[in-house]
Amino acid sequence: MALDLAEEFHPLVVDQFVLNGFRRCGLGLDHGRRDNERHGILLTRAGQEVLIDVYE
């Protein structure tokens, strides 16, 4: 239930956080890799460092 309540704030917090990574710190396509086993895109180590810099 707590996660359902937190979902309301997802666009306000998480999405803005990631968008700031694109705008300010140069987060780009080279910071992710396709994972066919998990059916998604995962951050590389460099991408993680960019998001940590945005967070700090």
N, CA, C and O atoms as a CHARMM CRD file, in Angstrom:
* protein
*
  224
    1    1 MET  N      0.81500  -1.17800   0.00000 PROA 1      0.00000
    2    1 MET  CA     0.00000   0.00000   0.00000 PROA 1      0.00000
    3    1 MET  C      0.87200   1.26000   0.00000 PROA 1      0.00000
    4    1 MET  O      0.53100   2.25500  -0.63900 PROA 1      0.00000
    5    2 ALA  N      1.99700   1.21200   0.72000 PROA 2      0.00000
    6    2 ALA  CA     2.87900   2.38400   0.76700 PROA 2      0.00000
    7    2 ALA  C      3.40000   2.73000  -0.61900 PROA 2      0.00000
    8    2 ALA  O      3.51300   3.90700  -0.96300 PROA 2      0.00000
    9    3 LEU  N      3.71700   1.71800  -1.41700 PROA 3      0.00000
   10    3 LEU  CA     4.20400   1.97900  -2.76700 PROA 3      0.00000
   11    3 LEU  C      3.11000   2.58000  -3.64200 PROA 3      0.00000
   12    3 LEU  O      3.39500   3.41200  -4.50300 PROA 3      0.00000
   13    4 ASP  N      1.88400   2.17500  -3.43500 PROA 4      0.00000
   14    4 ASP  CA     0.77600   2.76200  -4.18200 PROA 4      0.00000
   15    4 ASP  C      0.62400   4.24200  -3.85000 PROA 4      0.00000
   16    4 ASP  O      0.33400   5.05000  -4.73200 PROA 4      0.00000
   17    5 LEU  N      0.81600   4.59500  -2.60400 PROA 5      0.00000
   18    5 LEU  CA     0.73600   5.99200  -2.20800 PROA 5      0.00000
   19    5 LEU  C      1.90900   6.80200  -2.76700 PROA 5      0.00000
   20    5 LEU  O      1.74000   7.96300  -3.13900 PROA 5      0.00000
   21    6 ALA  N      3.08300   6.19700  -2.82600 PROA 6      0.00000
   22    6 ALA  CA     4.27100   6.88800  -3.33800 PROA 6      0.00000
   23    6 ALA  C      4.22000   7.05500  -4.84700 PROA 6      0.00000
   24    6 ALA  O      4.85800   7.96100  -5.38300 PROA 6      0.00000
   25    7 GLU  N      3.48200   6.20800  -5.54300 PROA 7      0.00000
   26    7 GLU  CA     3.41500   6.26500  -7.00800 PROA 7      0.00000
   27    7 GLU  C      2.89700   7.61600  -7.49800 PROA 7      0.00000
   28    7 GLU  O      3.25100   8.05500  -8.59200 PROA 7      0.00000
   29    8 GLU  N      2.08800   8.25600  -6.72100 PROA 8      0.00000
   30    8 GLU  CA     1.54700   9.56100  -7.08900 PROA 8      0.00000
   31    8 GLU  C      2.65900  10.60400  -7.26900 PROA 8      0.00000
   32    8 GLU  O      2.52200  11.53200  -8.06600 PROA 8      0.00000
   33    9 PHE  N      3.74900  10.44500  -6.52900 PROA 9      0.00000
   34    9 PHE  CA     4.83600  11.41100  -6.56900 PROA 9      0.00000
   35    9 PHE  C      5.93500  11.03600  -7.56000 PROA 9      0.00000
   36    9 PHE  O      6.90100  11.78000  -7.72600 PROA 9      0.00000
   37   10 HSD  N      5.79400   9.90400  -8.20700 PROA 10     0.00000
   38   10 HSD  CA     6.81200   9.43100  -9.15300 PROA 10     0.00000
   39   10 HSD  C      7.12300  10.46200 -10.23100 PROA 10     0.00000
   40   10 HSD  O      8.29600  10.77500 -10.43400 PROA 10     0.00000
   41   11 PRO  N      6.12900  11.00300 -10.92900 PROA 11     0.00000
   42   11 PRO  CA     6.44800  11.99300 -11.97500 PROA 11     0.00000
   43   11 PRO  C      7.09200  13.25500 -11.42200 PROA 11     0.00000
   44   11 PRO  O      7.90900  13.88400 -12.09600 PROA 11     0.00000
   45   12 LEU  N      6.73700  13.62000 -10.22500 PROA 12     0.00000
   46   12 LEU  CA     7.26300  14.85100  -9.64600 PROA 12     0.00000
   47   12 LEU  C      8.71100  14.71600  -9.19900 PROA 12     0.00000
   48   12 LEU  O      9.47100  15.68100  -9.26900 PROA 12     0.00000
   49   13 VAL  N      9.09200  13.55900  -8.75300 PROA 13     0.00000
   50   13 VAL  CA    10.42300  13.39000  -8.17600 PROA 13     0.00000
   51   13 VAL  C     11.35200  12.63900  -9.11800 PROA 13     0.00000
   52   13 VAL  O     12.36000  13.19200  -9.55900 PROA 13     0.00000
   53   14 VAL  N     11.03600  11.41600  -9.42700 PROA 14     0.00000
   54   14 VAL  CA    11.94600  10.56200 -10.18800 PROA 14     0.00000
   55   14 VAL  C     12.08700  11.03500 -11.62700 PROA 14     0.00000
   56   14 VAL  O     13.20400  11.13500 -12.13500 PROA 14     0.00000
   57   15 ASP  N     10.99200  11.32300 -12.28100 PROA 15     0.00000
   58   15 ASP  CA    11.07100  11.74100 -13.67700 PROA 15     0.00000
   59   15 ASP  C     11.84400  13.05100 -13.82600 PROA 15     0.00000
   60   15 ASP  O     12.63600  13.19600 -14.75700 PROA 15     0.00000
   61   16 GLN  N     11.62500  13.99600 -12.92800 PROA 16     0.00000
   62   16 GLN  CA    12.36700  15.25100 -12.97800 PROA 16     0.00000
   63   16 GLN  C     13.84700  15.03500 -12.70400 PROA 16     0.00000
   64   16 GLN  O     14.69700  15.70000 -13.29600 PROA 16     0.00000
   65   17 PHE  N     14.14800  14.11900 -11.82200 PROA 17     0.00000
   66   17 PHE  CA    15.52900  13.75800 -11.49900 PROA 17     0.00000
   67   17 PHE  C     16.24800  13.23300 -12.74000 PROA 17     0.00000
   68   17 PHE  O     17.37000  13.65200 -13.02600 PROA 17     0.00000
   69   18 VAL  N     15.62500  12.33600 -13.46700 PROA 18     0.00000
   70   18 VAL  CA    16.22600  11.76400 -14.67400 PROA 18     0.00000
   71   18 VAL  C     16.31000  12.81000 -15.78300 PROA 18     0.00000
   72   18 VAL  O     17.31800  12.88100 -16.48600 PROA 18     0.00000
   73   19 LEU  N     15.27300  13.61400 -15.94900 PROA 19     0.00000
   74   19 LEU  CA    15.30800  14.66600 -16.96700 PROA 19     0.00000
   75   19 LEU  C     16.41700  15.67600 -16.69400 PROA 19     0.00000
   76   19 LEU  O     17.04800  16.17300 -17.62700 PROA 19     0.00000
   77   20 ASN  N     16.65400  15.97700 -15.43500 PROA 20     0.00000
   78   20 ASN  CA    17.76900  16.86700 -15.10000 PROA 20     0.00000
   79   20 ASN  C     19.10100  16.22300 -15.46300 PROA 20     0.00000
   80   20 ASN  O     20.04800  16.92400 -15.81900 PROA 20     0.00000
   81   21 GLY  N     19.18500  14.92500 -15.38000 PROA 21     0.00000
   82   21 GLY  CA    20.39600  14.22400 -15.81400 PROA 21     0.00000
   83   21 GLY  C     20.64800  14.42600 -17.29800 PROA 21     0.00000
   84   21 GLY  O     21.79200  14.60600 -17.71600 PROA 21     0.00000
   85   22 PHE  N     19.59600  14.39600 -18.09100 PROA 22     0.00000
   86   22 PHE  CA    19.73100  14.63700 -19.53000 PROA 22     0.00000
   87   22 PHE  C     20.10300  16.08500 -19.81000 PROA 22     0.00000
   88   22 PHE  O     20.98200  16.36300 -20.62500 PROA 22     0.00000
   89   23 ARG  N     19.43200  16.99800 -19.13500 PROA 23     0.00000
   90   23 ARG  CA    19.61600  18.42400 -19.42300 PROA 23     0.00000
   91   23 ARG  C     20.95000  18.96200 -18.92900 PROA 23     0.00000
   92   23 ARG  O     21.64400  19.66500 -19.66400 PROA 23     0.00000
   93   24 ARG  N     21.31500  18.64300 -17.70200 PROA 24     0.00000
   94   24 ARG  CA    22.46000  19.28900 -17.06600 PROA 24     0.00000
   95   24 ARG  C     23.76300  18.51100 -17.17400 PROA 24     0.00000
   96   24 ARG  O     24.83300  19.10300 -17.31200 PROA 24     0.00000
   97   25 CYS  N     23.67900  17.21100 -17.11300 PROA 25     0.00000
   98   25 CYS  CA    24.90600  16.42300 -16.98000 PROA 25     0.00000
   99   25 CYS  C     25.21600  15.56400 -18.19100 PROA 25     0.00000
  100   25 CYS  O     26.16200  14.77700 -18.15100 PROA 25     0.00000
  101   26 GLY  N     24.46900  15.68500 -19.24000 PROA 26     0.00000
  102   26 GLY  CA    24.80600  14.96000 -20.45800 PROA 26     0.00000
  103   26 GLY  C     24.48600  13.48700 -20.44200 PROA 26     0.00000
  104   26 GLY  O     25.12800  12.71600 -21.15600 PROA 26     0.00000
  105   27 LEU  N     23.51300  13.06700 -19.65100 PROA 27     0.00000
  106   27 LEU  CA    23.08100  11.67200 -19.68700 PROA 27     0.00000
  107   27 LEU  C     22.57400  11.37600 -21.09000 PROA 27     0.00000
  108   27 LEU  O     21.72200  12.09600 -21.60900 PROA 27     0.00000
  109   28 GLY  N     23.09000  10.32800 -21.69900 PROA 28     0.00000
  110   28 GLY  CA    22.72700  10.05300 -23.08400 PROA 28     0.00000
  111   28 GLY  C     22.60900   8.57100 -23.38700 PROA 28     0.00000
  112   28 GLY  O     22.61900   7.72800 -22.49000 PROA 28     0.00000
  113   29 LEU  N     22.49900   8.27800 -24.66000 PROA 29     0.00000
  114   29 LEU  CA    22.30000   6.89800 -25.10000 PROA 29     0.00000
  115   29 LEU  C     23.46600   5.98800 -24.74300 PROA 29     0.00000
  116   29 LEU  O     23.27100   4.78900 -24.54600 PROA 29     0.00000
  117   30 ASP  N     24.65900   6.52900 -24.65800 PROA 30     0.00000
  118   30 ASP  CA    25.82000   5.70700 -24.33300 PROA 30     0.00000
  119   30 ASP  C     25.87500   5.33800 -22.85000 PROA 30     0.00000
  120   30 ASP  O     26.75700   4.58600 -22.43500 PROA 30     0.00000
  121   31 HSD  N     24.95000   5.85400 -22.05400 PROA 31     0.00000
  122   31 HSD  CA    24.89900   5.54300 -20.63000 PROA 31     0.00000
  123   31 HSD  C     23.92100   4.41000 -20.31100 PROA 31     0.00000
  124   31 HSD  O     23.63100   4.14600 -19.14400 PROA 31     0.00000
  125   32 GLY  N     23.42300   3.75600 -21.33200 PROA 32     0.00000
  126   32 GLY  CA    22.50800   2.63800 -21.11900 PROA 32     0.00000
  127   32 GLY  C     22.84500   1.49600 -22.04900 PROA 32     0.00000
  128   32 GLY  O     23.49400   1.68600 -23.07700 PROA 32     0.00000
  129   33 ARG  N     22.39900   0.31000 -21.68200 PROA 33     0.00000
  130   33 ARG  CA    22.60100  -0.85900 -22.54400 PROA 33     0.00000
  131   33 ARG  C     21.33900  -1.70300 -22.50100 PROA 33     0.00000
  132   33 ARG  O     20.66700  -1.78600 -21.47200 PROA 33     0.00000
  133   34 ARG  N     21.02400  -2.32700 -23.62100 PROA 34     0.00000
  134   34 ARG  CA    19.83900  -3.17600 -23.72800 PROA 34     0.00000
  135   34 ARG  C     20.11800  -4.51900 -23.06600 PROA 34     0.00000
  136   34 ARG  O     21.16700  -5.12700 -23.27500 PROA 34     0.00000
  137   35 ASP  N     19.16200  -4.96500 -22.26900 PROA 35     0.00000
  138   35 ASP  CA    19.24700  -6.27600 -21.62700 PROA 35     0.00000
  139   35 ASP  C     18.05700  -7.09600 -22.11500 PROA 35     0.00000
  140   35 ASP  O     16.93000  -6.90400 -21.65700 PROA 35     0.00000
  141   36 ASN  N     18.31400  -8.00300 -23.04000 PROA 36     0.00000
  142   36 ASN  CA    17.23200  -8.80000 -23.62300 PROA 36     0.00000
  143   36 ASN  C     16.64300  -9.80300 -22.65100 PROA 36     0.00000
  144   36 ASN  O     15.48100 -10.18400 -22.79200 PROA 36     0.00000
  145   37 GLU  N     17.42200 -10.24000 -21.66200 PROA 37     0.00000
  146   37 GLU  CA    16.89500 -11.18900 -20.67900 PROA 37     0.00000
  147   37 GLU  C     15.85500 -10.53500 -19.77500 PROA 37     0.00000
  148   37 GLU  O     14.86700 -11.16600 -19.40100 PROA 37     0.00000
  149   38 ARG  N     16.07700  -9.29000 -19.43000 PROA 38     0.00000
  150   38 ARG  CA    15.16100  -8.57900 -18.53500 PROA 38     0.00000
  151   38 ARG  C     14.19000  -7.68400 -19.30200 PROA 38     0.00000
  152   38 ARG  O     13.30700  -7.06500 -18.70800 PROA 38     0.00000
  153   39 HSD  N     14.35700  -7.62000 -20.60800 PROA 39     0.00000
  154   39 HSD  CA    13.47200  -6.83000 -21.47800 PROA 39     0.00000
  155   39 HSD  C     13.45500  -5.35300 -21.08100 PROA 39     0.00000
  156   39 HSD  O     12.39700  -4.77200 -20.84000 PROA 39     0.00000
  157   40 GLY  N     14.63900  -4.76700 -21.01900 PROA 40     0.00000
  158   40 GLY  CA    14.69300  -3.35600 -20.66900 PROA 40     0.00000
  159   40 GLY  C     16.04700  -2.75400 -20.97700 PROA 40     0.00000
  160   40 GLY  O     16.89500  -3.37700 -21.61600 PROA 40     0.00000
  161   41 ILE  N     16.23100  -1.54500 -20.51700 PROA 41     0.00000
  162   41 ILE  CA    17.47200  -0.81000 -20.66500 PROA 41     0.00000
  163   41 ILE  C     18.05100  -0.61200 -19.26800 PROA 41     0.00000
  164   41 ILE  O     17.36200  -0.14300 -18.36200 PROA 41     0.00000
  165   42 LEU  N     19.31400  -0.97200 -19.10500 PROA 42     0.00000
  166   42 LEU  CA    19.99700  -0.82300 -17.82700 PROA 42     0.00000
  167   42 LEU  C     21.06300   0.25400 -17.92900 PROA 42     0.00000
  168   42 LEU  O     21.66400   0.44200 -18.98700 PROA 42     0.00000
  169   43 LEU  N     21.29700   0.95600 -16.84000 PROA 43     0.00000
  170   43 LEU  CA    22.34800   1.96400 -16.81400 PROA 43     0.00000
  171   43 LEU  C     23.71700   1.29800 -16.78100 PROA 43     0.00000
  172   43 LEU  O     23.91000   0.26300 -16.14300 PROA 43     0.00000
  173   44 THR  N     24.65300   1.90900 -17.47700 PROA 44     0.00000
  174   44 THR  CA    26.05000   1.47800 -17.36600 PROA 44     0.00000
  175   44 THR  C     26.63700   2.14100 -16.12100 PROA 44     0.00000
  176   44 THR  O     25.98300   2.95900 -15.47400 PROA 44     0.00000
  177   45 ARG  N     27.86500   1.78100 -15.80000 PROA 45     0.00000
  178   45 ARG  CA    28.53600   2.38800 -14.64500 PROA 45     0.00000
  179   45 ARG  C     28.63600   3.91400 -14.84100 PROA 45     0.00000
  180   45 ARG  O     28.43700   4.67300 -13.89300 PROA 45     0.00000
  181   46 ALA  N     28.94200   4.35300 -16.05600 PROA 46     0.00000
  182   46 ALA  CA    29.03700   5.78700 -16.34300 PROA 46     0.00000
  183   46 ALA  C     27.67900   6.47600 -16.15300 PROA 46     0.00000
  184   46 ALA  O     27.61400   7.59600 -15.64600 PROA 46     0.00000
  185   47 GLY  N     26.61300   5.81200 -16.55700 PROA 47     0.00000
  186   47 GLY  CA    25.27500   6.36500 -16.36600 PROA 47     0.00000
  187   47 GLY  C     24.91000   6.48600 -14.90000 PROA 47     0.00000
  188   47 GLY  O     24.26900   7.45300 -14.48800 PROA 47     0.00000
  189   48 GLN  N     25.31600   5.50700 -14.11800 PROA 48     0.00000
  190   48 GLN  CA    25.07600   5.56200 -12.67800 PROA 48     0.00000
  191   48 GLN  C     25.80900   6.73700 -12.05500 PROA 48     0.00000
  192   48 GLN  O     25.27200   7.42800 -11.18900 PROA 48     0.00000
  193   49 GLU  N     27.03700   6.95900 -12.49900 PROA 49     0.00000
  194   49 GLU  CA    27.82200   8.07800 -11.96600 PROA 49     0.00000
  195   49 GLU  C     27.17400   9.42100 -12.30400 PROA 49     0.00000
  196   49 GLU  O     27.18200  10.33700 -11.48300 PROA 49     0.00000
  197   50 VAL  N     26.61500   9.54000 -13.50700 PROA 50     0.00000
  198   50 VAL  CA    25.95200  10.78000 -13.89600 PROA 50     0.00000
  199   50 VAL  C     24.74000  11.02200 -12.99000 PROA 50     0.00000
  200   50 VAL  O     24.54900  12.13700 -12.50300 PROA 50     0.00000
  201   51 LEU  N     23.92700   9.99800 -12.76100 PROA 51     0.00000
  202   51 LEU  CA    22.74900  10.18400 -11.91600 PROA 51     0.00000
  203   51 LEU  C     23.13000  10.45100 -10.47100 PROA 51     0.00000
  204   51 LEU  O     22.42400  11.19100  -9.78600 PROA 51     0.00000
  205   52 ILE  N     24.20900   9.88100  -9.99200 PROA 52     0.00000
  206   52 ILE  CA    24.67200  10.16800  -8.64300 PROA 52     0.00000
  207   52 ILE  C     25.10100  11.63000  -8.54700 PROA 52     0.00000
  208   52 ILE  O     24.81500  12.29500  -7.55100 PROA 52     0.00000
  209   53 ASP  N     25.78200  12.13200  -9.56800 PROA 53     0.00000
  210   53 ASP  CA    26.17700  13.54000  -9.59300 PROA 53     0.00000
  211   53 ASP  C     24.95400  14.46000  -9.58000 PROA 53     0.00000
  212   53 ASP  O     24.95800  15.48600  -8.90000 PROA 53     0.00000
  213   54 VAL  N     23.91500  14.10000 -10.32300 PROA 54     0.00000
  214   54 VAL  CA    22.68700  14.89800 -10.33100 PROA 54     0.00000
  215   54 VAL  C     22.05100  14.87400  -8.95700 PROA 54     0.00000
  216   54 VAL  O     21.57500  15.90000  -8.47100 PROA 54     0.00000
  217   55 TYR  N     22.04100  13.72300  -8.33500 PROA 55     0.00000
  218   55 TYR  CA    21.43000  13.58100  -7.00300 PROA 55     0.00000
  219   55 TYR  C     22.16600  14.41400  -5.95900 PROA 55     0.00000
  220   55 TYR  O     21.54700  15.05400  -5.10900 PROA 55     0.00000
  221   56 GLU  N     23.48900  14.39700  -6.03500 PROA 56     0.00000
  222   56 GLU  CA    24.27800  15.13200  -5.03600 PROA 56     0.00000
  223   56 GLU  C     24.20500  16.60600  -5.29900 PROA 56     0.00000
  224   56 GLU  O     24.80400  17.39400  -4.56700 PROA 56     0.00000
